[in-house]
C-alpha cells in the first residue's frame, strides 16, 4: 500500500514537471515569435525615410536633395504653369512627407512656365510634314492615331489636339489623327465552271468585277481537217468559233478560292 502511494506521488510529480516544461517551452516560443516580428518591423520601418519637399526647387537642387536622402530621382514630365516659374519643380510623387524606403524613386514634373508658343495648324498636312512643323516650334508630337477614311491620302492629318491656336494647354504635345485610304473590297473567287457565260457576266458586274478575255476551248472536230478538198488544193478555212452568252465555262482564272479585288477582271475558257 505504501509502495503504491509512493509510486503515485512520484508519477504525479513527473506529470507536473512535464506540464511545467511544456508550458515553459510554449512561453519561450511565443517570446521568440514576438521578438522576430518586432525585429522585422524595426528592420523594415527603420529604413523608411520621409520624402523631402522638392516643389519649387530647380531639378539640380531637387536631385541633390533626393540623392542625399537615399532616393532615386527622375524628371518624368514637363507642363505649362501660370503659377510656377519655368525650370522649377511643379509637382512630385510620392508627396512630401510620405514615408518610403530608401532607394525608391521620386518622380517629378518640371514647369515650363506660361504658354508662350502658339499651337500651329497641321490639318491637311502629311504626318511627316506635320511632325516637322510641330518640332520646329519647340513642341512634341504626342499620340498618333489612324482611321480609315474614304477619299483621303495616306497619312493625311484629319484632326489635332490641342486645336490650332489653343491657349491654356497643359503639355507641349500635339496629338494627331491621320487618315488612311480604305483598302479595296476583296472577294474569294467562287467556281463558275459549268455555268453559262451570260449568267456569270451578270454576277461579276453586280460584284464590281468584270469579264476579261474569253477563249473557246478547241474540240476534236476543229482539228483543221482537209476532208472534201480536191488534191493539190488548199483546205477551206473555217472561221474560229466565237463565245456567246450560252457558252459553258470550262475553266477560269483566277481559280476558285483565290482572292480578287473590286475592279479586277476574270478570264474564262468556254465551249
C-alpha positions in Angstrom: 0.0 0.0 0.0 2.8 2.4 0.9 4.6 1.5 -2.3 1.6 2.3 -4.3 1.2 5.7 -2.6 4.9 6.5 -3.2 4.5 5.4 -6.8 1.5 7.7 -7.4 3.3 10.6 -5.7 6.3 10.1 -8.0 4.2 9.8 -11.1 2.2 12.9 -10.1 5.5 14.9 -9.6 6.7 13.7 -13.0 3.5 14.8 -14.7 3.7 18.3 -13.1 7.3 18.6 -14.2 6.3 17.6 -17.7 3.5 20.1 -17.9 5.8 22.8 -16.5 8.3 22.0 -19.2 5.7 22.2 -21.9 4.3 25.5 -20.6 7.8 27.0 -20.4 8.6 25.8 -24.0 5.3 27.5 -25.2 6.2 30.7 -23.4 9.7 30.7 -24.9 8.2 30.1 -28.4 5.8 32.9 -28.1 8.5 35.3 -26.9 10.7 34.2 -29.9 7.9 34.9 -32.4 7.1 38.3 -30.9 10.8 39.2 -31.0 11.1 38.1 -34.6 8.0 40.1 -35.7 9.3 43.1 -33.8 12.7 42.8 -35.3 11.2 42.5 -38.8 9.1 45.6 -38.3 12.1 47.5 -37.0 14.2 46.4 -39.9 11.5 47.4 -42.4 10.3 50.6 -40.9 13.7 51.5 -39.6 14.8 52.1 -43.3 11.8 54.3 -44.1 12.6 58.0 -44.7 10.2 60.9 -45.1 10.1 62.2 -48.7 11.7 65.7 -48.9 9.7 68.6 -50.3 11.0 69.3 -53.8 8.3 71.5 -55.3 9.7 74.9 -56.3 13.3 73.8 -56.5 15.3 73.5 -59.6 15.8 70.0 -61.0 19.5 70.1 -60.0 18.7 71.1 -56.4 15.9 68.6 -56.2 18.2 65.8 -57.4 20.9 66.6 -54.9 18.4 66.6 -52.0 16.8 63.4 -53.1 20.1 61.6 -53.6 21.4 62.8 -50.2 18.4 61.1 -48.6 19.0 57.9 -50.5 16.3 58.2 -53.2 16.4 58.0 -56.9 15.3 61.0 -58.9 13.7 61.4 -62.3 12.1 64.4 -64.2 9.2 62.5 -65.8 7.2 65.2 -67.5 7.0 68.9 -68.3 3.9 71.0 -68.0 2.9 74.6 -68.6 2.1 76.5 -65.5 1.0 80.1 -64.8 2.0 79.8 -61.1 5.3 78.1 -61.1 8.4 79.6 -62.7 9.9 77.8 -65.7 12.7 75.5 -64.7 11.2 74.7 -61.2 9.6 71.5 -59.9 5.9 71.7 -60.4 4.8 68.5 -58.7 6.3 65.3 -57.2 5.3 61.8 -56.5 5.3 60.5 -53.7 4.2 63.6 -52.0 6.5 65.4 -49.5 6.4 63.8 -46.0 5.4 60.3 -47.2 7.4 57.5 -45.5 9.1 55.3 -48.1 12.1 53.1 -48.1 15.5 54.4 -49.2 16.3 53.6 -52.8 12.8 54.3 -54.1 12.3 56.7 -56.9 10.8 60.2 -56.7 9.2 61.3 -60.0 8.7 65.0 -60.6 7.2 67.3 -63.2 9.1 70.4 -64.3 7.3 73.7 -65.0 7.7 75.3 -68.4 6.2 78.5 -67.2 3.4 80.2 -69.0 2.5 79.0 -72.5 4.4 81.2 -75.0 4.2 79.0 -78.1 1.2 79.3 -80.4 -0.3 75.9 -81.4 0.1 75.6 -85.2 -2.4 74.2 -87.6 -1.2 71.0 -89.3 -4.6 69.9 -90.6 -4.4 68.5 -94.1 -0.6 68.1 -94.0 1.1 64.7 -94.2 2.2 63.1 -90.9 5.9 63.8 -91.8 5.3 67.5 -92.6 3.1 67.9 -89.5 5.8 66.4 -87.3 8.4 68.8 -88.8 6.2 71.9 -88.3 5.4 70.9 -84.7 9.0 70.2 -83.6 10.5 73.3 -85.2 8.2 75.3 -82.8 9.7 73.6 -79.8 6.7 71.3 -79.3 6.5 67.5 -79.3 4.3 65.0 -81.2 2.1 63.1 -78.8 -0.1 60.1 -79.8 -0.6 59.5 -83.5 -3.8 57.6 -84.3 -5.1 56.3 -87.6 -8.6 55.9 -89.1 -9.7 54.6 -92.4 -11.4 57.4 -94.3 -12.6 57.2 -98.0 -11.1 59.8 -100.3 -8.2 60.7 -98.1 -4.5 60.5 -98.9 -2.3 58.2 -96.8 -1.0 59.8 -93.5 -3.0 63.0 -94.1 -3.8 64.8 -90.8 -7.5 64.9 -90.2 -7.6 66.3 -86.6 -5.3 67.5 -83.9 -5.4 68.1 -80.2 -4.9 70.8 -78.9 -6.7 72.6 -81.7 -4.9 75.3 -83.7 -4.3 78.5 -81.6 -5.4 76.9 -78.4 -4.3 78.5 -75.1 -4.0 77.3 -71.6 -2.8 73.9 -72.6 -1.1 71.6 -70.1 1.6 69.9 -72.1 3.7 70.9 -75.1 2.5 68.0 -77.1 0.1 67.8 -80.1 -1.8 64.6 -80.7 -2.6 63.7 -84.3 -5.4 61.8 -86.1 -4.3 60.7 -89.6 -6.4 59.2 -92.3 -5.7 56.0 -94.2 -7.4 55.1 -97.5 -10.0 52.4 -97.3 -8.5 49.2 -98.9 -10.4 47.9 -101.9 -13.0 45.3 -101.1 -11.9 41.8 -101.8 -13.8 38.6 -102.7 -12.9 34.9 -102.5 -13.4 33.7 -106.1 -16.1 31.0 -106.4 -16.2 28.3 -109.0 -18.1 29.3 -112.2 -17.2 26.1 -114.1 -20.3 24.6 -115.7 -22.3 27.9 -115.7 -23.1 29.9 -118.8 -21.0 32.9 -119.7 -24.0 35.2 -119.8 -25.2 34.4 -116.2 -21.6 34.7 -114.8 -21.1 38.1 -116.5 -24.2 39.4 -114.7 -22.9 38.1 -111.4 -19.5 39.7 -111.9 -21.0 43.0 -112.8 -23.1 43.1 -109.6 -19.9 42.3 -107.5 -17.9 45.1 -109.1 -15.8 42.7 -111.2 -15.6 42.4 -115.0 -15.2 39.7 -117.6 -11.7 39.6 -119.0 -10.6 37.5 -122.0 -12.8 34.7 -123.2 -11.4 31.9 -125.3 -13.1 28.9 -126.8 -11.7 25.5 -126.0 -10.6 23.5 -129.1 -12.6 20.4 -129.8 -11.7 17.3 -131.8 -13.9 18.3 -134.7 -12.0 21.5 -135.0 -8.7 19.9 -135.9 -8.3 21.6 -139.3 -9.4 18.5 -141.4 -9.0 18.8 -145.2 -11.8 16.4 -146.0 -13.6 17.4 -149.2 -10.7 19.3 -150.6 -9.5 18.5 -154.1 -6.0 17.1 -154.5 -3.5 19.9 -154.7 -5.9 22.5 -153.4 -5.8 24.3 -150.0 -8.3 23.2 -147.5 -11.1 25.7 -147.0 -10.6 28.0 -144.0 -13.3 27.9 -141.3 -13.9 30.9 -139.0 -12.8 30.3 -135.4 -15.8 29.7 -133.0 -16.9 32.7 -131.1 -18.1 32.7 -127.4 -21.7 33.5 -126.8 -23.8 34.2 -123.6 -24.9 30.5 -123.8 -21.3 29.2 -123.9 -20.5 27.0 -120.9 -17.4 27.8 -118.8 -14.8 25.0 -118.6 -12.1 26.9 -116.7 -11.4 30.3 -115.1 -8.5 32.5 -114.0 -8.2 33.3 -111.1 -9.2 29.8 -110.0 -11.8 29.2 -107.4 -10.6 30.0 -103.8 -8.3 32.9 -105.0 -8.8 36.5 -103.7 -9.7 39.2 -106.1 -10.3 42.9 -105.5 -13.1 45.1 -106.9 -12.5 46.1 -110.5 -10.4 43.0 -111.3 -11.0 41.0 -114.5 -11.7 37.3 -114.6 -10.7 35.3 -117.7 -12.6 32.3 -118.9 -12.3 29.4 -121.3 -15.7 28.2 -122.7 -17.1 25.6 -125.1 
